[in-house]
Amino acid sequence: MRMIKQKSKELLRRIFPLSLRMQLCLLINRQKWLRPDDQYWWTMELLRDFAIKDTSNYHRFLWANHLAYAESYQTEKRFGEENMKESRKMFFSDLKKHIVNLGIDPYTGIHSVLEVGCSLGYQLHYLETNLFKKALELDGIDIDGLAITEGSGHLKLLGSKVKLICEDMGNLHLFLKDRIYDIIICTGVLMYLEKAEAVHVVEEMLKHCRIMLALSGPADPASDNCNLRHSLVRKHDGSFIHNYDAFVKESGGSVIGRRWEGDRVIDGHTIYFVFAGKDLSRTAAG
């Protein structure tokens, strides 16, 4: 019976073109009578070949349409210090430490912040109220239009300075143009891009970052990510375990600080942080 089901799914994917199956996924996920688990199952099965052949665009499609793991977030469960995940608090604590080590007061010396992959903007609001209290610009971009709309409405009610824009990080150069931000953060996002595109995004962020670029992603549980020669694929969601240290160096930057904690899991996240800046020696040489 299991073999029959498998063959049936493979036949379905062969008969119907990907474009039709993508539209079918959208239709299935609008059916309120279907359980979320069933919607998730159908999406994954209908697009399994897409996930293998074009991984980055597969994840883009999920995030842009709130499918499978890219579900809608509720503002009341995301905003507020009490809702911030401990792994993210660790990340922001490390960010503060490395800024201080550069001789900069994060409370008064940071004036502009960009978050790439901002979702509802709750992390930017956390930074606005807990760390970068004098920042005048707190901008975020995300491909998820619904998250941008919901988050923007909630931020307006809070009287926040945070501004959110719907944009694909693959088009980061179109959004940034000649803008420079003191701090750029990108947490749990590059993992959905294949290596070449992820390196390109890191390069763009470094170009437009004055003080520090802060990255986080899944850790390789067996060996420090900085030792990875090739990105690994996580089986449960098809996302990537990358070597951000190498990406930074390949993009002309230098690693200021980092944290890797292997297989330790905090609120569902493994710990791999990289904090980077421009490599001034390379800039001067160029």
Secondary structure as UniProt FT lines:
FT   HELIX           2..15
FT   HELIX           18..28
FT   TURN            29..30
FT   TURN            32..33
FT   HELIX           36..46
FT   HELIX           48..53
FT   HELIX           55..65
FT   TURN            68..69
FT   HELIX           75..78
FT   HELIX           81..83
FT   HELIX           86..101
FT   TURN            102..103
FT   TURN            106..108
FT   STRAND          112..116
FT   TURN            119..120
FT   HELIX           122..130
FT   TURN            133..134
FT   STRAND          137..142
FT   HELIX           145..158
FT   STRAND          162..166
FT   HELIX           169..171
FT   HELIX           172..176
FT   TURN            177..178
FT   STRAND          181..187
FT   HELIX           190..192
FT   HELIX           195..207
FT   STRAND          209..216
FT   HELIX           225..227
FT   STRAND          232..233
FT   TURN            235..237
FT   STRAND          240..241
FT   HELIX           244..250
FT   TURN            251..252
FT   STRAND          253..266
FT   TURN            267..268
FT   STRAND          269..278
FT   HELIX           280..285
//
